[in-house]
Amino acid sequence: MRSSSKFPDFSTSRLLDFFTQPAIKLYLHPRIVAIFFLGFSSGLPLALTASTLAVWLTEAGVSKSAIGLFAVAATPYALKFLWSPLMDGMPFPFLSRLLGRRRGWLIATQLALVGAIMLLGLADPSVNPWLTAMMALMVAIFSASQDIVIDAYRVEILKPEQQGAGAAAVVLGYRIGMIASSAGALFLASHVSWIATYWIMAALVSIGIITVLLTPEPEIAVSGQQSAANQENNTSRQPLTAINWLRQHVAAPFADFMRRPHWLAILLFILLYKLGDAFMGVMTNPFLIDIGFSKEQIATVVKLYGVIATIAGSFIGGVIVFRLGTMRSLWICGIAHMLTNLMFVWLAKTGADTGLLALSITLENISGGMGTAAFVAFMSGLITDTRFTATQYALLSSFASFGRTCLSTPAGWFAGRLGWPDFFLLATALALPGLLILWLLTRRLTYQPVSPDV
């Protein structure tokens, strides 16, 4: 029996039931499984234009300074919101008519991604590194475009209470896709040519293509498309000029978001909720090196255990969102993540203790994964008009990314001035502004995203 006013009984006898009873049914739902495979397709291209490509460039004799310039290939991921209105405002020729708006765009971007990865494999960086760079940029553009549509598809095809689980499924699929295109690709390249390696990676995109063909077009997307058509017919019969198109598909998503109550507070919350986590993340590796951990220890504990803990936390967060709703999940996950950050204060005072490092990384990454699941569910619940799903979600995710990157840039300065224990105390305290805004939103927000009765 669910109650909308009380938290469940967290006695020892019921705690396992709270997580295990809904977990299997939740994560084996066909649409959650589909989101997992789409997450794989989303994570696959990233290393092919970054770490894996860097190894190929090094073997080809490309200079270190030139290899560094290849980092610009990641630019489309930060700028994808600029062309996201196309995915909302224009059907893809033939494919959208055949498969639906979202699935048509997904198949189009995935086929383009297959072609771009194959062309990147054909490029020879030892002969023409600039051509290789151009092909890498094309892979990134089509990959970022696929991400836009996958995010919109996930928001529209899942029920509100499934959004947390969808976030967890995307994280797991994305991580496995990155492993396939980094460690997996390097293993292949040691036995076959780089051309064959990249062509095999291109073939793996078919996992996403098959997933799209086996899953339905979101019903909500169809209704949104019909709503847009009806609105155009009822309000105006003006010819579709560039100005009218920009007004409908670029200006309208902003106007729609700004009409909701407390929209500025919502943006501030998106900006600040993960600030403490981002502030710590910038300086975690320098801190661990500084207190005496080896690179091998960092690779084993932080990268291996950390990834496993993050995935586990995402799955736990998905269940919490399903059982408690988004707003209460944000409280639980946000407070848990803030408190686990204090483990690094203990570690800073203790020194290079491997057991304490493993405990700190495990707890911090589990709580971080929980927070990510709740946070993604929150942003997904902000989308109320499906004419603007791709555009608004791309804008919100870019805004959140800005908070994690730009606002965390002074972290090194504070670490140098304060010392490690006080720096981690500051990073912990930086979670408080986001929680304060969450408190204001909980009290005053009439529209509460994704809050099923619990």
N, C-alpha and C positions, 0 to 999 in steps of 0.2 A: 504494500500500500504506500503510495507516495503522498507526501505532505508538502504544501507550498510554503509553509511557515517555519518548519523545523528541519534541522539537519538530521540525517539518519543516526541511529545509535551506533557509535563506533566502539562498542565493546569488542573484546578479542574474538568472541564467538561469531560476531557478525561482520567483522572487518574483511575477512576473506570472502564472505558471501557478497559483500558490497562490490568487490572488484571482479570476482570470478563468475558470478551468475550471469551478468550481462555481457562479459568480455567476449566469450566465444561467439555468441549470437551477433554481437555488434561488429566484430572484426571479420567475420566470415560472411557478412552480408554481401551479395554480389556487387553492389555499387561501391562498397568500400574496397573490395578486392580489385575492382576496375581502377579505382583511384590509385591504389598501390602500383599497378602496372604502368599507369600514366606517369606516376612519380619516377619510376625507373627510366622511362623515355625522356623525362625532363632532366634527370641528373646525368644521363649518359654523355651528352656532348661537351660538358664543361671541361673535363680534363683533356679532351682532344684538342682544345685550343689553349691549354695552359700547361700543366705539369708534364703530361705525356708528350705534347708537342715540343716542350723545352728539351726533353731528352733527345728527341729526333734531331732538333736543330743543333744540339751539342755534338752528336755523332757526325752530323754533316759538316762540321767545322765552322758554323756560323759564330761570329764574335759574341762575347758576353754582352757588350753594349747593345748589339742588334737584338739579341734574345730578350733583353729587358724591354725593348720597344714593343715587343709582341704583346705586352700586357694591355695595350690599348684595345686588343680584341675583345676584352671584357666590357667595353664601354656600352654596347647595346643593352646589356642587362640593367644598367642604371638609367637608360633613356627610353626604355620600352613603353613608358606611358605616353610618349609622343605619338606613336602610331596605334595605340590601343583603340582609339575611336573607330578605326577602320573595321576592327573585328565586331564592334557593336553596330555600326551604321551602314555597313555594306555586306551583302551576301557574297560569298565567293562564287564566281561564275560556274555554272553547271553543278558543282559539288554540293553547294548549299541547297539547291533545288532538289538534288537527289537524296541527300543525307540529313538536311536540316542545317540551321545556321551554325551552331557550335561544331557539330561533327564535320561539316563541310570545311570549315576553317582548320580544324585539327588535322584532317587528312591532307589538306593542301600544305600546311606548314611541315608536316612530317615527311611528305614526299620531297619537298624542297630541301629538308634537312638531310635526307638520304643522299640526294644528288650532291649537295655541298660537301658532305663528308667524303664521298667518293672522289670528288674533284680535289679536295685537300690531300687525299692519299696519293693522287697522281702527280701533285706538285713535287718538284725536287728542290728542297731548300739549298742544296749545295750549288745549284745552277742559277736559280732565280728566287732568292728569299722574299722578294717583294710580292711575287705572285703567290707564294705560300702564305704571306701575311694577308693578302686580299682574300684568299680562300678561307683562312681562319676567321676573318671578319664576317664573311658570308655565313659560315656555320653559326657564329654567335648571334647574328641577326635572326636567322631562322629559328635558332634555339630559344632566344628571348621571345619571339613571336609565338612559338609553341607554348611557352610558359604562360603568356597572357591568356590564351584560349583554355589551357588546362585549369588555370585558376577560376576562370568564369564558369567553365563546365562543372568543376567541383562544387562551387557555391550553389549552382542552379540545380544540380542533380541530387544533392543530398538534403535530407530533412534537417531542420535546425538542430535537433539533438544529436545528429550524426556528424556535425561539422568538426567537433573535436577529434573524433575517430578518423575523419577524413584527413585532418592535419597530420595525425600520427602516421597514417598510411602513406601520405606523400613523403614525409620525412624518411621513412624506412625505404621506400622505393627509390627515392632520390639518392640516398647513401649507397644503396646497392648498385645503382647505375654509375655513380662516381667510382666505386671500387672496380666495376667491370671495365671502365674506360681508363683507369689509372693502373692499378696493379695487374688487372687482366690483360690490358693492352701491352704493357711492358713484357709480360710473360710471353704473349704471342710474338712480339717483335724480336724476342731472343731466339725464336725458332723459324719464323717466316719473315718475309720482307715487310717494310713499313706500308707499302701499297696494300698488301694482303691484310695487314692488321687493320688499317683504316676501313677497308671494304667489309671486313667482318664486323667492325663496330657499326658501320652503316646498316648492315643486315639486321643488327639487333634493334634498330629503330622499328622494325616490323612488329616487335612486341606491342608497341604503342598503337600501331596501325590496326593490328588484329583486335586489340582491346576496343578501339573506337568502333570498329565494324560490328562487334558483338554486343555493344551497349546501346541503349536507346538515346535519342535526342531528348534533352530535358523538356518536360512538358511546360515548365515555367518559362523557358526560353521562347517556346512557340506562342504562349499567351502574351508575352511581352512584345513579340514581333507583331502580333495582331493588334495589340493595344496601340503600338506606334502607328500602324497603318490607319487605324480608325481615327486616331487623333489628327493625322495629316488630312484625312478626308473631311473631317468635320470642321476643322479650324481654318484651313487655307488650301487653296488649289493653286498656289503659286508654283512656277517652274522650279525644279531643284537646281538652284544656282550654288556656286561655291559658298557664298555668304550664308544662304539658308542651311546648307549642309553643316557648316561650321557652327551655326547657331544651334542646330538640333543635336549635334553629336559631340561637340566640344564644350560649348558654353552651357548647354542644358544639364550635363552631369554635375558641373560645379553648382549651378543654381539649385538643382534638386537636393544636393547635399546640404547647402547652406539654408534651406528652408526648414530643416529639422531643428528641434529645440537643442540649445547648448552645443551647437556644432563646433564652436571654438574650443570648448572644454574637451570635446571628443578628440579633436586634433591634438590638443596638448597631451591628452592621455596617451594617444598613439605614439607621440614623440618621446614621452618620458617613461613609459611603463618598463621598458627594458634597458633604461639608461645605465643603472648600476651594473648590470650584466655586461653591457658593452664596454663600460669603463674598465672593468676588471679584465675582460678578454684581451684588451690591447696589451696589457702588461703581464699577463700570466706567465708566458714563456720566459721573458727577461727575469722575472722574479725567481722562477725555479732554477734558472742557470745561476743567478746571483747567490742563492743560498746553498749551492753545491750539488744540485742534481745533474747527472750526465744526460747527454742527448739521447742515449739509449733508454734511460729510465723515463724520460719525457715521452719518447715515442711509444714505449710500452704502456705506460700508465695513462698519460693524457690522451693520446691518439686512439689507442685500442680500447681501454676500459672506458674512456670518455665517450666514445662513439656508441658503445653498447649501452652505457648508462643513459645517454641522451635519447636513444631509441626507446628504451624501457620507460623513461619518464614521459615520452610522448604518448605511449600507449596508456600509461596510468592517467595522464591528463585527459585523454579522450574519454575514458570511462567516467572520470569525475564530471566532465562537461555533460555527458549523457545522463548521469544520475542527479546532478545538482543544478544544471543550467550554467550559463556562461558567467553571469555576474558574480555568483558565489564562488565559482571556480577561479575566477581572476583573483579574488581575495585569498583563497587558500593557497594557490600556486605562487602568487606574488609574495605573500608573507613567508612561505616556505623557502623560496629562492633567496629572499633577503637574509633570512637567518642562516642558511647554509653558507652564504658568503663569509660569515664570521669564522668558518673553519680555516680560512686563509690567514686570519689574524693569529690563530693558534699555531699554524704551520710556520708563520714568520718568526714567532718567538721560539719555536722548538728547533727549527733547522731542517736539514735534509733527512727526514724520517720517511722512508719509502711506504711504510704501512699507513702513516698519517696522510701522506700524499694520496694514496689509493682511496682512503676513506673520504678525503676532502673532495677529490675529483668525482667520485661516485655520487656523493650526496648533492654536490653542486650541479652536476650535469643531469641527474634525475629531476631535480626541482626545476632546472632550466628547461628540460624537455616538457615537463608538465605545464610550465608557463607559456611555452610556445604554442602548445595545443590549444590552451584557453584563449590566447591572444589571437591566433588565426581564426578561431571560432567567433571571437568578438568582431573582428574586421569583416568576416563573411556575413555576420548578421546585420551589419550596417547597410548592406545592399538591399534596397526595398523595391527598386524599379529595374526590372530585368533588361530594359532597353540600354542600361548603362553599366551592366555588371563588369565587363572587361575594363572599361575606362575607369570606373570608380575604384575597383580593387587594385588596378595597376597604380593609380595615384596614391591610395592609402598605403600600399606596400612600399612604394618609393619614398613616401614621407617617413614611414617607420625606419627604412634603411638610412635615410638622412640622419635621423636621430642617433642611430647606432654608430655611424661613421663620423660625421662632422662634430657632434657634441662630445665625442670621446677623445678627440685629438689632444686636449690638454692633459690626458692621463699621465703621460711620461713626465711632464713638468711637475705635477703634484707628487708623483712617486719620488722624484729626486728631492723635492723640498721637504716632504713629510716623513720619509722613511716608510718601509713596507708595512709595519703594523698599522700606523695611522692612515696610510693610503687605503688599506682594505676596510678600515672603519669608515672612511669617507665614501668609498664605493658602496658599502652597505647602506649608508645614510642616503645615497642618491636614489635609492628605491622609494624613499618616503614621499617625494613630490608626486610620483605616479599614483601611489596608494591614496594620497590626499585627494587627488582629482577623482579617483575611483569612488571614494566616499561621497564626494559632491554629486557625482553622476548617479550613484545608487539612491541618494536622497531626492534628487530633483529631476532626473531624466524620466520623462513620461514614456518615451520609446526605449525599451530595454531589449537589446538584441539577444536572440536565442536564449530565452528563459523558460524552458518547459516546466510544467508543474512537477514537483519532486516530493 
